[in-house]
Amino acid sequence: MAKQHIFFAFDDENEQDLEVVRQLKDELRERNLRIYEPSPTEDVNQSIAKGVEGARLLLVFPSQSFQRSKTGSKVLNYADQRKKLVIKVQHLPHFQPTSWLGALLAPTQSSEPDIERILSTMISLGVDLKDLTMQEGEDLEQLMQTALFWGGEQMNNVSGYYVHEGSQFPIRFDFFCLQDGRIAGQGDDTVGAFTICGEYETSEFQFAFYKNYIEQHTVVYIGRLRFDGLDCYLEGNWDIDGYSDQFSLHLTLASPFESKKDKVERRGKGTKVLISYCAGQESLAQKIGTGLTSEGLETVCPDFDVNLMIRLIASDTAVVVPLMSQFYQDSTQARKVLSYADRVNVPIVPVKAQQQFNQSDWLGLICAGALWTEITPDTTEFEQKIKDLKAQVSAYLSESSETEGSHNVLFEGGTVTGYYKQGDEKVAMTLDFLALVDGKIMGQGDDPVGSFIITGQYDETTEIEISPLNFHFVKQYLGAHQVLYTGFAYAQGKWIILHGEWRIEDMVGEFQFQLERSGPIKPPGRHIMLSYQWNSQELVKKIADLLKSRGVKIWFDIAGDMKGNINAAMANGVEKAAAIVSFTSAAYQKSVNCQKELTYASQLKKNIIPVHLDTAHESDSWMAQIVTSLNSVNFNDQSQFDSVFQDLTTKIDAILSDTGDDDSSQNIPTLFEGGSVEGAYWHEGTAYPMAFSFFSLREGRVAGQGDDGIGSFTMAGTYDENGLVTFTKQYIGQHSVEYNGQLKSMIPSNTFEIEGTWLIDGMSDRFRLACAQ
């Protein structure tokens, strides 16, 4: 049986993520648990694919940068495809994943970044820690596999010399290693036996190490790294007490090293569709190319020449269509072509060219999550398959033409006011200019500390009218220190509210900006999403056609709404939906994709209309927890189709007629818009505190975010003129709890107190929220 390991999925260029990951890895190693470390000399896609395929579980560290990461998307989509166990590590309590990441993580278990909590979650999910425990000597084996270089005299892969007064003196190594930025070794030369310790940096190709002669002096070696295929050279100068001369070390690597600096930045978007194939697929490639050309797409099917294909991708290719098969996956030439397309971010739309073929390894990783069309040499409905392929390819071609030169402007303006809290003091901030454009934050202003500039990022994949979006920025005081700001932004009528916390060293506090939007406010999408398991397709298609005939806008995967990455497309469908109609059944309950769709919809507090196709599902399942309390439609008896369909359309019409512009709450006063909030809920006589990063009672609506002993949560609900309060507390990635209470006092001085009861699955007890005194 192959040894299983733990795979860490995180943004390796984010220092905040790295710090948490390093600590957890060290603690897991102390417990002798096996962690996957990719080899720096192995092909990136192959290395990641091997890590995912051999993983017992993945620890995922969601963040805004990870959500934007192409590698992150490939890793999690491939893990999803391989049905791997995933635990979401909530190291950023204010971050709520959306889009493809939100969809993939919706049904997963979560844990705080605490080693004991993580191990407890692993055990609760059925992981036997014995399967992950390293055997004697295995840590050394793993170290050798993951090092940039590991060798010595016995392996005949390292040699060197130093120069002194015109003569070369050989250096012999018993052992020499480059790993994780550290240099270590031991050996001897004419002076005596020595040990080596130092550091190297592959991004800048620099290194420095100390050569410590046993019970003698120490020599400093400084120089540069140079890579040439399998050869690695460490060249520079040694120095001791003012004496200096040259030296050179030669290492033979196990496989070529590729620096991040070697990665190719792609030029502007192309216009052509390129068919990528391997030897033996020429006939099918030509046939598909001709078919796409007849459909009006400019398609090229070049001679089988790797260099020619790469030049075409680099010059004028908009989409690459690989013909996936076992021969294609085994082809070194095909791997070079598709890996290049992947590196320069050319969209990839796969064709499955072999029946019952399941891509894995490098091909599985690159194509993870991508929708594919099956076209084999034996395909009978070839013309229809070409039309299906055209629909997938065209999504990228139209996207290319529509987005060229355009900008996504969330806010752009001047004179923005806000505050930050330091202790109990609220300090005013004024921005002369602030812009949130294309995922970037830019601004300048001043406060009592001094003038500052702002630079940062926000999650442009989230539609702010539908769901809060995450952001972070650095506030750099001119000629002085800087402060990190993190939080979330949400829409509130004509306003955009930026709320969160600032941090500098050990100091932390709350802040808020209020941005007034000019011009029309973009309304959220108003389509109805149909969520179903494939066995129910015929009935769902019939219902979709009838709804369309009534003028209802439908999101339906086989109607062409599912394009590109499966999870990103599904998340987009949920996020922009006015409601989700879920066609529940025993098969629906067993479907992983259906679970992702409905769980994500529930987390976003979407309107859900369950349509029950049978009663053969478990009463305590994940599905039952979401739909049992909802007003449903029963389609068990399809002989009553007309009356049941009318019931469904009545519910849909009621949702669509609710435009969200109801002014009934506008006359209800705003009671609380920021400040410290304390709270607790009781269970079996014990009070459990709730900590809030944000809470508001504004114009009849309750909104909030925080965490407690169970996990991070969001709050959304209403209050009326009589002080009746009701809201839902949704734990991120977990269950929700209903809260009902009474405003005990309505003091018009930005204070409040709410007492009432919480309810979940028949259990109930009291709670209290109040403005902190």
Secondary structure, DSSP 8 states (H G I E B T S, - for coil): ----EEEEES-TT-HHHHHHHHHHHHHHHHTTB-B----TTS-HHHHHHHHHHTEEEEEE---HHHHH-HHHHHHHHHHHHTT-EEEEE---TT----HHHHHHHTTSEEE-S-HHHHHHHHHHTT--GGGGB--TTHHHHHHHHHSSEEE-GGGT-EEEEEEETTEEEEEEEEEEEEETTEEEEEEE-SS-EEEEEEEEETTTTEEEEEEEETTS-EEEEEEEEEEETTEEEEEEEEEETTEEEEEEEEEE-SS----GGG-----S---EEEEE--TT-HHHHHHHHHHHHHTT--EE---S-HHHHHHHHHHHEEEEEEEESHHHHH-HHHHHHHHHHHHTT--B--EE-STT----HHHHHHTTTB--EE--TT-S-HHHHHHHHHHHHHHHHHHHHHHTT---EEEEES-EEEEEEETTEEEEEEEEEEEEETTEEEEEEEETTEEEEEEEEE-TTS-TTTS-EEEEEEEEETTS-EEEEEEEEEEETTEEEEEEEEEETTEEEEEEEEEE--S-------EEEEE--GGGHHHHHHHHHHHHHTT--EE-GGGTT--SBHHHHHHHHHHTEEEEEEEE-HHHHH-HHHHHHHHHHHHTT-EEEEEES-S-S-TTSHHHHHHTTS--EE-S-GGGHHHHHHHHHHHHHHHHH--S--GGGTTS---B-SS-EEEEEEETTEEEEEEEEEEEEETTEEEEEEE-SS-EEEEEEEE-TT-EEEEEEEETTS-EEEEEEEEEE--TTT--EEEEEEEETTEEEEEEEEE--
